Amino acid sequence: MDKFIVSARKYRPQTFDTVVGQSHITTTLKNAISHNQLAHAFLFCGPRGVGKTTCARILAKTINCENIQPNGEACDTCVSCRTFNEGTSLNIHELDAASNNSVDDIRSLIEQVRFAPQMGQYKVYIIDEVHMLSSSAFNAFLKTLEEPPSYAIFILATTEKHKILPTILSRCQIFDFKRITTNDTVEHLQEIVTKEELKAEKPALQVIAQKSEGCMRDALSIMDKIVSFTNGELTYQNTLEHLNILDADYFFKLLDAMQQQDLATGMLLFDDINRKGFEGDMVLNAMAEFFRNLLVCKDERVASLLEVVESFKDRYIAAAKKTSASYIISALNVLNEAEIGYKQARNKRLHVELAIIKLTYLQQAIDLSDKKKVVDKAKAVQFRSLQPVEVKEQAEGTRNKVQETSGARLLVEEPQQRLQGTSYKVQEPISPSDQVIRAGNAQNPSIQNPPIQTSTPKANTAGLKGGLSKLREKIAAESNSAANQQRDIDVEGLKIAWQEYILKLKAAAKHSVVSTFEMMECRMKSPIDFEVVVSGAIQAGFLKQEKTSLLLHIQSFFKNPNLNIHVDLIEEPEDNTPVERPLSVREQFQLMTEKYPLVKELRDRLGMQLD
């Protein structure tokens, strides 16, 4: 039984031409080899599984080849190439910096650099995952990296370029590897499937390429797993099942149910998805990706961003034409909020079902919103526009023309000879003051406009002016009566208003302010002035915070906006009581000796001194 070798190793590129998706790197390296312009240090950086280490090995093999081809490739037949293929070459050294990241490992490498190659032109040192080296190891490597021997070439590979010291970056030629496109991955997988004589559907290979996210090594590993799972037959359905991917056909059915506002169908579809073992967050994420693809299909300029199976592209384009952009964007917003709140939800299934319910009736909400906007816009236009003046004729064959000039309506009458023997109902131009009066009448139904009807235009105008003057007088009288309702300050009312404001502060839970206001005194100073007596800066500070609110409360209580507030600050009396000073040690001893003379005699006999 032959030993199984995974596809990622079995089909690893051996020449620059077989490297997938990195033509900008391989072409540069081949030209440098052909023109003998090799740098002494290279830095290969990029995502995982895109060919960094592979290109480093091919470069090391090619520069030591004894018969380099005109296109810059290795001959693959010389002794150097054969030893490289067999893994016995002494000119190539690989170091895994993830496990050999100390200063001692770098010093050991530097010691090896001193020895020239036994055969071939160059000794190549490939350091993989170089970003794992410690700072001290980087510093120990600097001098050798900057000025190595003429036969030494260093190739550094990393997935995290930002972790490498700038002093290392400045000493290397940097090559940035890019992710392998889906089409390139599918073509490479198709070649391997053909060589292995496997049956594979192209949609299945496209799903594998999308799942690998530009990493060829991941794509080959996924294909090996599915081949083992399906006994050498790659189909679209078993690929979805093995990779635990939700089929897009579910989302097309969900979209149809949502557009028809068929909630029952949508809930049954989600139940079917849930029974297959898909978690709610996966459903939300896949549904958001589905709506994103629909949005991409709305514009031909960004259609290239659509990375789906070819058999679904036409369905996406057709569904995008039937769905409005406003619905798609609103759905993406709903799904984004649902996905963010999924982890915090206790009932996960209900959380997803609520999102489906919102999406089902989302179009109805959008239509109602659009109607409201139209109505609001119409109301705004109606508010700004002026109502035309209706001119009614009592005799047939005659009509006046109405013209609007500078916001006022002017009545342009027909020639005088046509007015003879005819009576009209004429509406006088409405001035701004009259508009205010009519607005007041609308608020007060008790005030009615007197009917204005006359037989001739002149008489109508005179009657209208008389009615308006009477109306103005009536409104002025009511205004005077409202002004007479204003009250001046009285002592009892002021006490009640003060207590009401304290109760208002208690309701607002301002306990410190309440206790301070209870210590203050509010008293009447004049019919329109009152003052608050405070003692000390603390009470004055609390009053300053509430001064405006207190004044508005008192004005509202007395219905008089002309009231004023004054502050009477009473300074606290200074306390001139002398403070007793604590006695020093000597003073305490002196008092003790005055009371007990034997203490002084004892001190003298013992020869003690005070500190």
KAHUUR-V114346 format. One record per backbone hydrogen bond with DSSP energy under -1.0 kcal/mol. CO is the residue of the C=O (numbers start at 1). NH is the residue of the N-H. E is the energy in kcal/mol with one decimal. If there is no record, write none. Layout:
BEGIN
co=CO nh=NH e=E
co=CO nh=NH e=E
END
This chain:
BEGIN
co=6 nh=9 e=-1.1
co=6 nh=10 e=-2.9
co=7 nh=11 e=-2.5
co=9 nh=12 e=-1.1
co=16 nh=19 e=-1.2
co=22 nh=25 e=-1.0
co=22 nh=26 e=-2.3
co=23 nh=27 e=-2.3
co=25 nh=29 e=-2.2
co=26 nh=30 e=-2.4
co=27 nh=31 e=-2.1
co=28 nh=32 e=-2.1
co=29 nh=33 e=-2.1
co=30 nh=34 e=-2.5
co=31 nh=35 e=-2.2
co=32 nh=37 e=-3.0
co=40 nh=154 e=-2.4
co=41 nh=173 e=-2.2
co=42 nh=156 e=-3.1
co=43 nh=175 e=-3.0
co=44 nh=158 e=-2.2
co=45 nh=177 e=-3.2
co=49 nh=216 e=-1.7
co=51 nh=55 e=-2.2
co=52 nh=56 e=-1.9
co=53 nh=57 e=-2.2
co=54 nh=58 e=-2.4
co=55 nh=59 e=-2.4
co=56 nh=60 e=-2.2
co=57 nh=61 e=-2.4
co=58 nh=62 e=-2.5
co=59 nh=63 e=-2.3
co=62 nh=65 e=-1.3
co=69 nh=72 e=-2.2
co=73 nh=69 e=-3.0
co=78 nh=82 e=-2.5
co=79 nh=83 e=-2.6
co=80 nh=84 e=-1.8
co=81 nh=85 e=-2.5
co=82 nh=86 e=-2.0
co=83 nh=88 e=-2.6
co=91 nh=124 e=-3.2
co=93 nh=126 e=-3.2
co=95 nh=128 e=-2.2
co=96 nh=99 e=-1.0
co=96 nh=100 e=-1.5
co=101 nh=134 e=-1.7
co=102 nh=106 e=-1.5
co=103 nh=107 e=-2.4
co=104 nh=108 e=-2.2
co=105 nh=109 e=-1.8
co=106 nh=110 e=-2.4
co=107 nh=111 e=-2.0
co=108 nh=112 e=-1.4
co=109 nh=113 e=-1.4
co=112 nh=115 e=-1.4
co=123 nh=153 e=-2.3
co=124 nh=93 e=-2.8
co=125 nh=155 e=-2.9
co=126 nh=95 e=-3.1
co=127 nh=157 e=-2.4
co=128 nh=97 e=-2.3
co=129 nh=132 e=-1.9
co=130 nh=133 e=-1.7
co=134 nh=138 e=-2.4
co=135 nh=139 e=-2.3
co=136 nh=140 e=-2.0
co=137 nh=141 e=-1.2
co=141 nh=145 e=-2.2
co=142 nh=146 e=-2.1
co=143 nh=147 e=-2.2
co=149 nh=152 e=-1.6
co=151 nh=123 e=-3.4
co=153 nh=125 e=-2.7
co=154 nh=42 e=-2.7
co=155 nh=127 e=-2.4
co=156 nh=44 e=-3.5
co=157 nh=130 e=-2.2
co=158 nh=46 e=-1.2
co=160 nh=163 e=-1.3
co=161 nh=164 e=-1.6
co=165 nh=168 e=-1.0
co=165 nh=169 e=-1.9
co=166 nh=170 e=-2.3
co=168 nh=171 e=-1.2
co=169 nh=172 e=-1.4
co=173 nh=43 e=-2.9
co=175 nh=45 e=-2.4
co=181 nh=185 e=-2.1
co=182 nh=186 e=-2.5
co=183 nh=187 e=-2.4
co=184 nh=188 e=-2.2
co=185 nh=189 e=-2.6
co=186 nh=190 e=-2.3
co=187 nh=191 e=-1.8
co=188 nh=192 e=-2.0
co=189 nh=193 e=-2.6
co=190 nh=194 e=-2.1
co=191 nh=195 e=-2.3
co=192 nh=196 e=-2.4
co=193 nh=198 e=-2.4
co=199 nh=234 e=-3.7
co=201 nh=205 e=-1.8
co=202 nh=206 e=-2.3
co=203 nh=207 e=-2.1
co=204 nh=208 e=-2.1
co=205 nh=209 e=-2.3
co=206 nh=210 e=-2.2
co=207 nh=211 e=-2.4
co=208 nh=212 e=-1.8
co=214 nh=180 e=-2.0
co=215 nh=219 e=-1.9
co=216 nh=220 e=-2.4
co=217 nh=221 e=-2.1
co=218 nh=222 e=-2.6
co=219 nh=223 e=-2.2
co=220 nh=224 e=-2.1
co=221 nh=225 e=-1.9
co=222 nh=226 e=-2.3
co=223 nh=227 e=-2.5
co=224 nh=228 e=-2.0
co=225 nh=229 e=-1.9
co=226 nh=230 e=-2.4
co=227 nh=232 e=-2.3
co=232 nh=199 e=-1.6
co=234 nh=201 e=-2.1
co=235 nh=239 e=-1.6
co=236 nh=240 e=-2.0
co=237 nh=241 e=-2.3
co=238 nh=242 e=-2.3
co=239 nh=243 e=-2.3
co=240 nh=245 e=-2.4
co=247 nh=250 e=-1.3
co=248 nh=252 e=-1.7
co=249 nh=253 e=-1.8
co=250 nh=254 e=-2.4
co=251 nh=255 e=-2.5
co=252 nh=256 e=-2.0
co=253 nh=257 e=-2.2
co=254 nh=258 e=-2.5
co=255 nh=259 e=-2.4
co=256 nh=260 e=-1.6
co=257 nh=262 e=-3.2
co=261 nh=263 e=-1.1
co=262 nh=266 e=-1.6
co=263 nh=267 e=-2.5
co=264 nh=268 e=-2.2
co=265 nh=269 e=-2.3
co=266 nh=270 e=-2.0
co=267 nh=271 e=-2.0
co=268 nh=272 e=-2.2
co=269 nh=273 e=-2.2
co=270 nh=274 e=-2.8
co=271 nh=275 e=-2.1
co=272 nh=276 e=-1.0
co=273 nh=278 e=-1.3
co=274 nh=277 e=-1.5
co=279 nh=283 e=-1.8
co=280 nh=284 e=-2.5
co=281 nh=285 e=-2.3
co=282 nh=286 e=-2.5
co=283 nh=287 e=-2.4
co=284 nh=288 e=-2.3
co=285 nh=289 e=-2.1
co=286 nh=290 e=-1.9
co=287 nh=291 e=-2.3
co=288 nh=292 e=-2.1
co=289 nh=293 e=-2.1
co=290 nh=294 e=-1.9
co=291 nh=295 e=-2.3
co=292 nh=296 e=-2.0
co=293 nh=297 e=-1.8
co=296 nh=299 e=-1.1
co=300 nh=303 e=-1.1
co=302 nh=305 e=-1.6
co=303 nh=306 e=-1.6
co=309 nh=312 e=-2.0
co=310 nh=313 e=-1.0
co=312 nh=316 e=-2.4
co=313 nh=317 e=-2.4
co=314 nh=318 e=-2.4
co=315 nh=319 e=-2.5
co=316 nh=320 e=-2.4
co=317 nh=321 e=-1.5
co=318 nh=322 e=-1.2
co=324 nh=328 e=-1.9
co=325 nh=329 e=-2.6
co=326 nh=330 e=-2.2
co=327 nh=331 e=-2.4
co=328 nh=332 e=-2.3
co=329 nh=333 e=-1.9
co=330 nh=334 e=-2.3
co=331 nh=335 e=-2.7
co=332 nh=336 e=-2.3
co=333 nh=337 e=-2.2
co=334 nh=338 e=-2.2
co=335 nh=339 e=-2.5
co=336 nh=340 e=-2.0
co=337 nh=341 e=-2.1
co=346 nh=348 e=-1.0
co=347 nh=351 e=-1.9
co=348 nh=352 e=-1.9
co=349 nh=353 e=-2.5
co=350 nh=354 e=-2.4
co=351 nh=355 e=-1.4
co=352 nh=356 e=-2.0
co=353 nh=357 e=-2.4
co=354 nh=358 e=-2.4
co=355 nh=359 e=-2.2
co=356 nh=360 e=-2.0
co=357 nh=361 e=-1.8
co=361 nh=365 e=-1.6
co=362 nh=366 e=-2.3
co=363 nh=367 e=-2.4
co=364 nh=368 e=-2.4
co=365 nh=369 e=-2.2
co=366 nh=370 e=-2.4
co=367 nh=371 e=-2.5
co=368 nh=372 e=-2.3
co=369 nh=373 e=-2.1
co=370 nh=374 e=-2.1
co=371 nh=375 e=-2.7
co=372 nh=376 e=-2.9
co=373 nh=377 e=-2.3
co=374 nh=378 e=-2.5
co=375 nh=379 e=-2.7
co=376 nh=380 e=-2.3
co=377 nh=381 e=-2.3
co=378 nh=382 e=-2.7
co=379 nh=383 e=-2.3
co=380 nh=384 e=-1.8
co=381 nh=385 e=-2.4
co=401 nh=412 e=-1.7
co=403 nh=410 e=-2.5
co=405 nh=408 e=-1.6
co=408 nh=405 e=-2.4
co=410 nh=403 e=-1.7
co=412 nh=401 e=-1.3
co=415 nh=418 e=-1.3
co=416 nh=419 e=-1.1
co=419 nh=422 e=-1.7
co=431 nh=435 e=-1.9
co=432 nh=436 e=-1.8
co=433 nh=437 e=-1.9
co=434 nh=438 e=-2.5
co=435 nh=439 e=-2.1
co=436 nh=440 e=-2.0
co=437 nh=441 e=-2.1
co=438 nh=442 e=-2.0
co=439 nh=443 e=-1.5
co=440 nh=444 e=-1.7
co=444 nh=447 e=-2.0
co=456 nh=460 e=-2.4
co=457 nh=461 e=-2.0
co=458 nh=462 e=-1.8
co=459 nh=463 e=-2.5
co=460 nh=464 e=-2.4
co=461 nh=465 e=-2.2
co=462 nh=466 e=-1.9
co=463 nh=467 e=-2.2
co=464 nh=468 e=-2.3
co=465 nh=469 e=-2.0
co=466 nh=470 e=-1.9
co=467 nh=471 e=-2.1
co=468 nh=472 e=-2.5
co=469 nh=473 e=-2.0
co=470 nh=474 e=-2.0
co=471 nh=475 e=-2.3
co=472 nh=476 e=-2.5
co=473 nh=477 e=-2.1
co=474 nh=478 e=-2.0
co=475 nh=479 e=-2.3
co=476 nh=480 e=-2.2
co=477 nh=481 e=-2.1
co=478 nh=482 e=-2.2
co=479 nh=483 e=-2.2
co=480 nh=484 e=-1.8
co=483 nh=486 e=-1.3
co=490 nh=494 e=-2.4
co=491 nh=495 e=-2.0
co=492 nh=496 e=-2.2
co=493 nh=497 e=-2.7
co=494 nh=498 e=-2.3
co=495 nh=499 e=-2.3
co=496 nh=500 e=-2.4
co=497 nh=501 e=-1.9
co=498 nh=502 e=-1.8
co=499 nh=503 e=-2.3
co=500 nh=504 e=-2.0
co=501 nh=505 e=-1.9
co=502 nh=506 e=-2.1
co=503 nh=507 e=-2.2
co=504 nh=508 e=-1.3
co=505 nh=510 e=-2.2
co=506 nh=509 e=-1.6
co=509 nh=511 e=-1.2
co=510 nh=514 e=-2.3
co=511 nh=515 e=-2.3
co=512 nh=516 e=-1.5
co=513 nh=517 e=-2.7
co=514 nh=518 e=-2.1
co=521 nh=533 e=-3.5
co=523 nh=531 e=-2.7
co=527 nh=489 e=-2.9
co=528 nh=564 e=-2.3
co=529 nh=525 e=-2.2
co=529 nh=526 e=-2.4
co=530 nh=566 e=-1.8
co=531 nh=523 e=-2.6
co=532 nh=568 e=-2.7
co=533 nh=521 e=-1.4
co=534 nh=570 e=-3.0
co=536 nh=540 e=-1.5
co=537 nh=541 e=-2.0
co=538 nh=542 e=-1.9
co=539 nh=543 e=-2.4
co=540 nh=544 e=-2.0
co=541 nh=545 e=-1.4
co=542 nh=546 e=-1.4
co=546 nh=550 e=-2.6
co=547 nh=551 e=-2.4
co=548 nh=552 e=-2.2
co=549 nh=553 e=-1.8
co=550 nh=554 e=-2.4
co=551 nh=555 e=-2.7
co=552 nh=556 e=-2.3
co=553 nh=557 e=-2.1
co=554 nh=558 e=-2.2
co=555 nh=560 e=-1.9
co=558 nh=487 e=-2.1
co=560 nh=563 e=-1.1
co=564 nh=530 e=-1.8
co=566 nh=532 e=-2.4
co=568 nh=534 e=-2.5
co=584 nh=588 e=-2.2
co=585 nh=589 e=-2.4
co=586 nh=590 e=-2.3
co=587 nh=591 e=-2.1
co=588 nh=592 e=-2.1
co=589 nh=593 e=-2.4
co=590 nh=594 e=-1.9
co=591 nh=595 e=-1.6
co=592 nh=596 e=-3.1
co=596 nh=599 e=-1.5
co=597 nh=601 e=-1.4
co=598 nh=602 e=-2.3
co=599 nh=603 e=-2.0
co=600 nh=604 e=-2.1
co=601 nh=605 e=-2.1
co=602 nh=606 e=-2.1
co=603 nh=607 e=-1.2
co=603 nh=608 e=-1.8
END
